[in-house]
Amino acid sequence: MKRFVGFVRKEFYHIFRDKRSLFILFGMPIAQILLFGFAITNEINNVNIAILDQANDVTSKEIINKIASSKHFSIVDVIQQESSIESIFKKGKVKAVVQFENNFGNNLIKKKQANVQVLTDATDPNMASTISNYISSILKKYQQELNKNSTIDYQIIPQSRMVYNAELKSVYMFVPGVMTVILMLVSAMMTSISITREKEQGTMEILLVSPLKPFQVIIGKVFPYIFLSVINAIVIVLLSIFVFNVPVNGSLFLLGVESVLFIITSLALGILISTISATQQTAMMISLMGLMLPTILLSGFIFPISSMPLPLQVISNIIPAKWFIIIVKGIMLKGIGIGYIFKETAILVLMTLLFIGISVKKYKIRLE
């Protein structure tokens, strides 16, 4: 029995000395529960919206103040004409525009009813429906307050209009997200495992002493995954067009260029993971926990980033998938050009250069 107790004690000592095991046992569960708890929500908070007040009267201003005081919305722009709506949606600045008709207050008093149009960016159909319902709820509450001390019932009629996805098809949201996840995993995870396998088996040393230069070895290792990822991207786009009837309103050439850029970004991230991983198991763990979960939870693929706590919103900015999803949705559903997605494209380019720079710095020609 003493031998058994001594053996168990030895195992405890071994685990406590291994910082990686402690991180897996205690760090990852805590990180996961916090990430899932704060990121997974169907509520919306601090959603950026714009106001088009064609009436500009007391009643419309009262309703605007009600919307502004709600924790669910942040009024970031007040536009003056209807022609600006399309432009502001394409820029991605807002998720909804609340439009008050001309003579809104007079119509409400004289005709006993007035109209408010709620235009929402339905590239994310779930969020668009939630925004529309929340604004309708605010209008209904204001209407009840208005009718509380009145014998005449005044009606404020909200008219919802879904922009870019009138039928609220969920596939419009899932195709860009699934495309991003697949390209990220195939490019980054498979590349990191492939290079780490060579290091683990000791064959990387043979490659490094060959006539090929180190950068040629790395390029040779990742090139097949560029080719395979491009094929994956083409297949996904073709399936989305011909099977799921998702439109490509923008340039197919631009979509292809941006996809290749994201693939290269993911490959650079995979190379970076391979430089800090000694084994395939470590590379797999880092890829799954460090790429897959953040890509799904913090990229805006399923859950709105604006509803997350501020620290998670900040962290989401270093997730390459966030910027690529904005690009894909913009090109496919909004039909925008490079002028509207220049910032997102520049961020992916900078991330690629950063990942490659860190990898080169950490890369050792002579393996220990």
KALINHU-V781889 format. One record per residue. RES is the residue in one small letter. PSI is psi in whole degrees, -180 to 180 (NA if undefined). OMEGA is omega in degrees with one decimal (none if undefined). Layout:
BEGIN
RES:PSI:OMEGA  RES:PSI:OMEGA
END
This chain:
BEGIN
m:-40:179.4  k:-37:178.3  r:-41:179.9  f:-45:178.3  v:-41:177.5  g:-38:179.1  f:-43:178.8  v:-42:179.0  r:-40:178.7  k:-40:179.2  e:-40:176.6  f:-46:178.6  y:-42:-179.2  h:-43:-179.8  i:-46:-177.1  f:-26:176.7  r:-24:-177.8  d:102:-176.9  k:-33:179.5  r:-41:179.1  s:-41:178.5  l:-39:178.7  f:-43:179.3  i:-40:-176.3  l:-41:-172.7  f:-38:-175.7  g:-48:-176.2  m:-44:177.0  p:-40:178.6  i:-45:179.7  a:-40:-178.6  q:-45:-177.9  i:-37:177.0  l:-43:-178.7  l:-49:-179.7  f:-39:-176.5  g:-39:-177.3  f:-30:-173.9  a:-36:-176.1  i:105:177.9  t:145:176.2  n:-4:177.8  e:161:175.8  i:140:177.8  n:143:175.2  n:38:177.3  v:130:-179.6  n:126:177.6  i:166:176.7  a:158:-179.1  i:133:170.4  l:97:-175.3  d:94:-179.8  q:-15:179.5  a:-46:179.9  n:46:179.0  d:-177:-175.5  v:-43:-176.5  t:-46:-180.0  s:-37:178.9  k:-35:176.6  e:-44:179.9  i:-40:178.0  i:-40:177.6  n:-37:177.0  k:-43:-179.8  i:-43:-178.2  a:-32:-179.3  s:-11:178.3  s:141:178.2  k:-13:-175.3  h:-21:-173.5  f:149:172.5  s:119:179.4  i:109:-175.1  v:-10:-179.1  d:146:173.3  v:109:-176.9  i:156:-171.6  q:-20:-177.0  q:155:-174.6  e:-29:-178.1  s:-15:-179.4  s:-11:-174.9  i:-48:-177.3  e:-42:-178.2  s:-42:-177.1  i:-31:175.3  f:-41:-179.1  k:-33:177.4  k:-17:179.4  g:17:-178.2  k:-34:-175.3  v:160:177.4  k:-12:-179.7  a:155:173.9  v:126:177.2  v:118:-173.9  q:123:176.4  f:135:-178.2  e:165:175.0  n:143:179.2  n:42:-177.0  f:-50:-178.5  g:-42:179.4  n:-41:178.8  n:-37:-178.7  l:-37:-178.6  i:-46:-174.3  k:-46:-177.8  k:-5:179.9  k:9:175.3  q:152:178.6  a:157:-173.4  n:141:172.4  v:124:179.1  q:130:179.3  v:108:178.8  l:126:-177.4  t:148:176.2  d:103:-173.0  a:20:170.8  t:-24:168.4  d:92:-171.2  p:-36:179.6  n:-46:179.2  m:-39:179.9  a:-43:178.6  s:-41:-179.5  t:-43:178.5  i:-47:-179.7  s:-42:-179.9  n:-40:-179.4  y:-43:179.5  i:-39:176.5  s:-37:178.4  s:-41:177.4  i:-41:178.7  l:-39:179.6  k:-41:179.3  k:-41:177.5  y:-40:178.3  q:-41:178.4  q:-40:177.5  e:-37:-179.6  l:-37:-176.4  n:-3:-174.2  k:-43:-177.7  n:29:-177.7  s:143:177.7  t:-14:-179.9  i:131:179.7  d:119:174.5  y:139:-178.0  q:125:172.0  i:115:-172.6  i:110:176.2  p:132:178.1  q:114:-176.8  s:140:176.0  r:121:-178.4  m:119:-177.1  v:137:176.8  y:-10:-179.8  n:70:-172.3  a:-31:-178.0  e:1:179.0  l:47:178.1  k:125:-178.2  s:-23:-179.0  v:-26:177.0  y:-29:178.4  m:-38:-172.5  f:-33:-178.0  v:-51:177.2  p:-38:-179.3  g:-46:179.5  v:-40:177.1  m:-43:179.8  t:-47:-178.5  v:-45:-178.4  i:-48:-179.4  l:-38:179.2  m:-47:-175.9  l:-45:-178.8  v:-44:-175.5  s:-54:-173.0  a:-52:-173.8  m:-47:-177.7  m:-36:177.7  t:-46:-179.1  s:-39:179.8  i:-40:-177.7  s:-47:-178.7  i:-40:179.5  t:-33:178.5  r:-41:178.8  e:-41:178.1  k:-42:-176.8  e:-38:-177.9  q:-8:178.4  g:4:-178.8  t:-13:178.2  m:-35:178.0  e:-39:178.5  i:-42:179.9  l:-37:-175.8  l:-24:177.7  v:2:177.5  s:170:179.3  p:-19:179.6  l:141:176.0  k:156:-177.3  p:-42:-178.4  f:-29:176.2  q:-36:177.0  v:-46:-179.2  i:-46:179.4  i:-41:178.7  g:-33:179.0  k:-36:-173.7  v:-18:-176.2  f:-44:178.3  p:-33:-178.7  y:-27:171.5  i:-47:-179.1  f:-47:-178.6  l:-39:-179.7  s:-37:176.2  v:-42:176.9  i:-43:177.3  n:-44:-179.5  a:-44:179.5  i:-45:-179.7  v:-44:-179.1  i:-44:-179.6  v:-43:179.4  l:-42:177.7  l:-41:-179.0  s:-34:-179.0  i:-50:-170.3  f:-20:179.5  v:-46:-176.1  f:-2:176.7  n:36:174.5  v:126:-176.8  p:154:168.2  v:91:-174.5  n:-17:179.4  g:-162:-176.8  s:126:176.0  l:-35:178.6  f:-45:178.7  l:-41:177.7  l:-41:178.8  g:-43:179.5  v:-45:-179.8  e:-35:178.3  s:-43:177.8  v:-39:177.7  l:-44:-180.0  f:-37:176.8  i:-45:179.1  i:-40:176.4  t:-45:-179.9  s:-39:177.5  l:-42:177.8  a:-38:176.8  l:-38:176.6  g:-41:177.1  i:-41:178.4  l:-43:178.4  i:-39:-178.7  s:-30:-179.0  t:-24:-179.0  i:2:-178.8  s:132:179.8  a:-26:-176.5  t:163:177.0  q:-37:-179.7  q:-43:178.3  t:-43:178.9  a:-41:178.5  m:-44:-179.3  m:-45:179.4  i:-41:-178.8  s:-45:-177.7  l:-48:-176.4  m:-35:-175.6  g:-16:-177.8  l:-52:-171.7  m:-52:-178.5  l:-49:177.4  p:-36:179.5  t:-40:-178.8  i:-41:-170.9  l:-36:-170.0  l:10:-178.5  s:-6:-174.3  g:8:179.6  f:-50:-176.9  i:-42:-173.5  f:136:-177.4  p:129:-178.5  i:-34:-177.7  s:-20:-179.6  s:-5:-178.6  m:160:174.0  p:154:-175.7  l:-42:178.6  p:-39:178.7  l:-33:176.1  q:-39:178.2  v:-45:-179.8  i:-35:-178.1  s:-23:-178.9  n:-19:179.0  i:8:176.7  i:111:-178.7  p:-33:-177.2  a:-33:180.0  k:-47:-175.6  w:-34:179.9  f:-37:178.0  i:-40:176.4  i:-42:-179.8  i:-48:-177.2  v:-46:178.8  k:-40:-179.6  g:-44:-178.3  i:-48:-173.7  m:-46:-171.3  l:-36:-177.5  k:-18:179.4  g:31:-176.6  i:161:178.8  g:-172:-175.4  i:-27:-179.2  g:-33:-178.2  y:-20:-176.9  i:22:-179.3  f:-41:-179.0  k:-47:-179.3  e:-40:178.6  t:-44:179.5  a:-38:178.8  i:-43:178.4  l:-39:178.1  v:-45:179.8  l:-40:177.3  m:-42:179.3  t:-48:179.6  l:-38:179.5  l:-47:-179.8  f:-44:-179.7  i:-42:-179.8  g:-45:178.6  i:-40:-179.6  s:-44:179.8  v:-40:-179.8  k:-38:-176.8  k:-14:-175.4  y:134:-180.0  k:124:-179.5  i:-39:177.6  r:113:-179.3  l:142:179.4  e:NA:none
END
